[in-house]
Amino acid sequence: MNHPFVSVVISVRNNPQGIKQALNALISQDYPNNRYEIIVIDNDSSDRTPAEIKKFDVKMIEERRDHNPYIARNRGVKASKGEIVAFTDSDCIPNKNWLTEGTISLEKNDADMIGGYINFIVDENSSIPELTDSIVFLQQELYVNERKSACTANLFITKETIKSLNYFSENTVYDGDTRLTRKATQQGYKLVFEEKTIVDHRPRSLKELLIKSFRIGRDKGTVLRGKYSEWPGGIIEEFHYSISSPILVAKLNPKNLSSSLRKQKIHISKIKFLGILLTCYFMVTSGITGVFYGLIMGKKTI
């Protein structure tokens, strides 16, 4: 088997336990040790995250300009040596064969990008917010097949591709990955979903879901605010991009939510399903509040 050199890039901020688990999984890959490197960009952590990173034999970069994971990831890509860049997050735990399956899929499919499966660690006994997270966010197969994009929780991309697209946009905080991969597919680059390339993901609490929804909305509002000078074209284009998200539709559509649960082979009571619906509406409300905040205030830290 051919083993192309891979650069694993992770951006992290204030997640010492998560980055420890992620790095333990990454140093234990079944891929040849001399054919990959691990680059961790600390995005201005204020806790013991940097100390945890330094316990591992990895390349650590400090990025303090802004709390923006895409600025951090760009730093990592530019410092990388690999012909392939593999992205994951500090709250993900890659399977032992993650690098092997990702590189095989790229070659087998003659692809420029691979969006891998993101497996939420949930079951019937998980809390309502945890189940909600598992069927609303990070729906990689849906992203790849319907929206022609992918997220960096589990993304393999050739260095040539990301360089030709001029890296991630640094004007957004929450969807720079889906914007870049969607732009790539629109320009003819090939993106494939690979179910064998797996990372496990810890689901979020209700508080974390509401904060994430608000921040995503705030980011979209901030982007729209920045496009006032492009009226009406820029505003219309950005609005269409936002509402075309299948995840927004899923949050408001009980049929889609039920289908997502069945795909995960999770069976829950009607009461619990109503709780998921209610959580989704709270998240949408939080997101809409964030949009207006972004439109009025721009990007402010919350």
C-alpha positions as CSV (number, residue, x, y, z in Angstrom):
1,M,0.0,0.0,0.0
2,N,1.1,3.5,-0.8
3,H,1.6,5.7,2.3
4,P,1.5,9.4,1.4
5,F,2.8,11.8,4.0
6,V,-0.1,13.2,6.0
7,S,-0.1,16.3,8.2
8,V,-2.8,16.1,10.9
9,V,-3.9,19.6,11.9
10,I,-6.0,20.4,15.1
11,S,-7.0,23.8,16.5
12,V,-7.8,23.9,20.2
13,R,-8.8,26.4,22.8
14,N,-9.4,25.6,26.5
15,N,-10.0,21.9,26.1
16,P,-7.2,20.1,28.0
17,Q,-9.0,16.7,28.5
18,G,-10.3,16.7,24.9
19,I,-6.9,17.4,23.3
20,K,-5.3,14.7,25.6
21,Q,-7.7,12.1,24.3
22,A,-7.4,13.2,20.7
23,L,-3.6,13.1,20.8
24,N,-3.5,9.7,22.5
25,A,-5.6,8.4,19.6
26,L,-3.5,10.1,17.0
27,I,-0.2,8.8,18.3
28,S,-1.7,5.3,18.3
29,Q,-2.6,5.1,14.6
30,D,-1.9,2.0,12.5
31,Y,-0.3,4.3,9.9
32,P,3.5,4.3,9.7
33,N,4.9,6.7,12.3
34,N,7.4,8.2,9.8
35,R,4.6,9.0,7.3
36,Y,2.6,11.5,9.3
37,E,3.1,14.5,11.6
38,I,0.7,16.1,14.2
39,I,0.4,19.9,14.3
40,V,-1.6,21.4,17.2
41,I,-2.5,25.1,17.1
42,D,-3.3,26.5,20.6
43,N,-5.8,29.3,19.9
44,D,-5.0,31.4,23.0
45,S,-6.0,29.0,25.7
46,S,-6.2,30.4,29.3
47,D,-6.1,27.0,31.1
48,R,-3.8,24.0,31.1
49,T,-4.4,23.0,27.5
50,P,-0.9,24.1,26.3
51,A,0.7,22.1,29.1
52,E,-1.2,19.0,28.0
53,I,-0.1,19.5,24.4
54,K,3.6,19.7,25.5
55,K,3.4,16.2,27.0
56,F,3.2,14.8,23.4
57,D,5.8,14.7,20.7
58,V,3.9,17.0,18.3
59,K,4.5,20.3,16.7
60,M,2.8,23.0,18.7
61,I,2.0,26.5,17.4
62,E,0.6,29.4,19.4
63,E,-2.0,31.6,17.7
64,R,-3.0,34.6,19.8
65,R,-4.3,37.1,17.2
66,D,-8.0,36.1,17.5
67,H,-10.1,33.3,18.9
68,N,-10.7,32.1,15.3
69,P,-10.1,28.4,14.5
70,Y,-9.7,29.1,10.8
71,I,-6.9,31.5,11.4
72,A,-5.3,28.8,13.5
73,R,-5.9,26.1,11.0
74,N,-4.4,28.2,8.2
75,R,-1.3,28.6,10.4
76,G,-1.2,24.8,10.8
77,V,-1.5,24.1,7.0
78,K,1.2,26.6,6.1
79,A,3.5,24.9,8.6
80,S,2.7,21.4,7.4
81,K,5.0,19.1,5.3
82,G,2.4,16.6,4.1
83,E,0.9,16.3,0.6
84,I,-2.4,15.5,2.4
85,V,-3.8,17.5,5.3
86,A,-6.1,15.7,7.7
87,F,-8.3,17.9,10.0
88,T,-10.0,16.9,13.2
89,D,-11.1,18.6,16.4
90,S,-10.1,18.5,20.0
91,D,-13.5,17.0,21.0
92,C,-13.0,14.1,18.5
93,I,-11.3,10.8,19.0
94,P,-10.1,9.3,15.7
95,N,-10.4,5.5,15.3
96,K,-7.1,3.6,15.1
97,N,-7.3,3.2,11.3
98,W,-8.4,6.8,10.7
99,L,-5.4,7.8,8.7
100,T,-5.2,4.6,6.8
101,E,-8.8,4.6,5.7
102,G,-8.7,8.3,4.8
103,T,-5.7,8.0,2.5
104,I,-7.1,4.8,1.0
105,S,-10.3,6.5,0.2
106,L,-8.6,9.5,-1.4
107,E,-6.7,7.2,-3.7
108,K,-9.5,4.7,-4.4
109,N,-11.9,7.5,-5.3
110,D,-9.4,9.7,-7.1
111,A,-10.7,12.4,-4.8
112,D,-9.4,15.8,-3.7
113,M,-11.3,15.7,-0.4
114,I,-12.8,13.1,1.9
115,G,-15.4,13.9,4.5
116,G,-15.3,11.1,7.1
117,Y,-18.1,9.8,9.4
118,I,-18.6,11.5,12.7
119,N,-19.9,9.1,15.3
120,F,-21.6,10.7,18.2
121,I,-21.3,8.6,21.4
122,V,-25.0,8.3,22.3
123,D,-27.6,5.6,22.9
124,E,-31.3,5.4,24.0
125,N,-30.2,6.4,27.6
126,S,-28.4,9.6,26.5
127,S,-29.9,13.0,27.6
128,I,-32.3,14.9,25.3
129,P,-29.6,17.6,24.5
130,E,-27.0,14.9,23.7
131,L,-29.4,13.1,21.3
132,T,-30.3,16.5,19.7
133,D,-26.7,17.3,19.1
134,S,-26.2,13.9,17.5
135,I,-28.9,14.5,14.8
136,V,-28.5,18.2,14.2
137,F,-24.8,19.1,14.1
138,L,-21.9,17.6,12.2
139,Q,-24.1,15.5,9.8
140,Q,-21.2,14.8,7.5
141,E,-22.9,12.4,5.0
142,L,-25.7,15.0,4.6
143,Y,-23.2,17.8,4.1
144,V,-21.2,15.9,1.5
145,N,-24.1,14.3,-0.5
146,E,-26.6,17.2,-0.4
147,R,-24.7,20.4,0.2
148,K,-21.4,19.3,-1.5
149,S,-19.3,20.5,1.5
150,A,-17.7,19.0,4.6
151,C,-16.6,20.0,8.1
152,T,-13.1,19.9,9.7
153,A,-14.1,17.5,12.5
154,N,-13.2,14.8,10.0
155,L,-11.7,16.1,6.7
156,F,-8.9,14.9,4.4
157,I,-7.8,17.4,1.7
158,T,-4.8,17.5,-0.6
159,K,-2.4,20.3,0.1
160,E,-2.6,21.4,-3.5
161,T,-6.4,21.8,-3.3
162,I,-6.4,23.9,-0.1
163,K,-3.6,26.1,-1.4
164,S,-5.3,26.7,-4.7
165,L,-8.4,27.9,-2.9
166,N,-6.2,30.4,-0.8
167,Y,-6.9,28.5,2.5
168,F,-9.8,29.1,4.8
169,S,-11.6,32.4,4.9
170,E,-10.6,34.2,8.1
171,N,-13.6,36.4,8.2
172,T,-15.9,33.7,9.7
173,V,-15.6,31.7,12.9
174,Y,-18.1,28.8,12.4
175,D,-18.4,27.7,8.8
176,G,-15.2,28.4,7.1
177,D,-14.8,24.7,6.5
178,T,-18.1,24.2,4.7
179,R,-17.6,27.4,2.7
180,L,-14.1,26.3,1.5
181,T,-15.2,22.7,0.6
182,R,-18.3,24.0,-1.1
183,K,-16.3,26.5,-3.1
184,A,-13.9,23.6,-4.0
185,T,-16.7,21.4,-5.4
186,Q,-18.2,24.3,-7.3
187,Q,-14.7,24.7,-9.0
188,G,-14.7,21.0,-9.9
189,Y,-12.7,19.4,-7.1
190,K,-14.0,16.0,-6.0
191,L,-15.4,15.5,-2.6
192,V,-16.5,12.0,-1.3
193,F,-18.1,10.8,1.9
194,E,-16.2,7.9,3.5
195,E,-18.0,5.9,6.2
196,K,-14.9,3.9,7.1
197,T,-12.9,7.0,8.1
198,I,-14.3,7.5,11.6
199,V,-13.9,9.9,14.5
200,D,-15.9,9.6,17.7
201,H,-17.5,12.8,19.1
202,R,-18.7,13.7,22.5
203,P,-22.2,15.2,22.4
204,R,-22.9,18.6,24.0
205,S,-25.0,19.7,26.9
206,L,-28.0,22.0,26.5
207,K,-26.0,25.1,27.6
208,E,-23.3,24.2,25.0
209,L,-25.9,23.7,22.3
210,L,-27.6,27.1,23.0
211,I,-24.2,28.9,23.1
212,K,-23.1,27.2,19.8
213,S,-26.4,28.1,18.1
214,F,-26.1,31.8,19.3
215,R,-22.5,32.0,18.1
216,I,-23.3,30.5,14.7
217,G,-26.1,33.0,14.3
218,R,-23.9,35.9,15.5
219,D,-21.3,34.9,12.9
220,K,-23.8,34.8,10.1
221,G,-25.2,38.2,11.2
222,T,-21.6,39.6,11.3
223,V,-20.9,38.3,7.8
224,L,-24.2,39.9,6.5
225,R,-23.2,43.1,8.3
226,G,-19.9,43.1,6.4
227,K,-21.8,42.8,3.1
228,Y,-23.9,46.0,3.4
229,S,-21.7,47.7,0.9
230,E,-22.5,44.9,-1.6
231,W,-26.2,45.5,-1.6
232,P,-28.2,43.8,-3.0
233,G,-26.1,41.1,-4.5
234,G,-23.8,40.2,-1.6
235,I,-26.7,40.2,0.9
236,I,-28.9,38.0,-1.3
237,E,-26.1,35.5,-1.9
238,E,-25.2,35.2,1.8
239,F,-28.9,34.9,2.8
240,H,-29.4,32.1,0.2
241,Y,-26.3,30.3,1.5
242,S,-27.6,30.4,5.0
243,I,-31.1,29.3,4.4
244,S,-30.1,26.5,2.0
245,S,-28.4,24.6,4.9
246,P,-30.1,21.2,5.3
247,I,-29.3,21.4,9.0
248,L,-31.6,24.4,9.4
249,V,-34.4,22.5,7.8
250,A,-33.6,19.4,9.9
251,K,-34.0,21.5,13.1
252,L,-37.5,22.4,12.1
253,N,-38.7,19.2,10.5
254,P,-39.8,16.3,12.8
255,K,-39.7,13.9,9.9
256,N,-36.0,14.6,9.3
257,L,-35.2,14.3,13.0
258,S,-37.0,11.0,13.2
259,S,-35.1,9.7,10.1
260,S,-31.8,10.7,11.7
261,L,-32.6,8.8,14.8
262,R,-33.5,5.7,12.8
263,K,-30.2,5.9,10.9
264,Q,-28.4,5.7,14.3
265,K,-30.7,2.8,15.3
266,I,-31.8,4.8,18.3
267,H,-35.4,4.2,19.6
268,I,-36.8,6.6,22.1
269,S,-40.2,7.4,23.6
270,K,-42.6,10.0,22.2
271,I,-42.0,12.2,25.2
272,K,-38.2,12.2,24.6
273,F,-38.8,13.0,20.9
274,L,-41.0,16.0,21.9
275,G,-38.1,17.1,24.1
276,I,-35.7,16.9,21.1
277,L,-38.2,19.0,19.1
278,L,-38.4,21.6,21.9
279,T,-34.6,21.7,22.2
280,C,-34.4,22.4,18.4
281,Y,-36.8,25.3,18.7
282,F,-34.8,26.7,21.6
283,M,-31.6,26.4,19.4
284,V,-33.3,28.1,16.4
285,T,-34.4,30.9,18.7
286,S,-30.9,31.3,20.1
287,G,-29.5,31.3,16.6
288,I,-31.9,33.9,15.3
289,T,-31.1,36.1,18.4
290,G,-27.4,35.7,17.4
291,V,-28.1,36.8,13.8
292,F,-29.6,40.1,15.0
293,Y,-26.8,40.5,17.5
294,G,-24.3,40.1,14.7
295,L,-26.2,42.5,12.4
296,I,-26.2,45.2,15.1
297,M,-23.0,44.7,17.0
298,G,-20.7,42.7,14.7
299,K,-18.4,40.0,16.2
300,K,-18.2,40.5,19.9
301,T,-16.9,37.8,22.3
302,I,-19.6,36.0,24.3
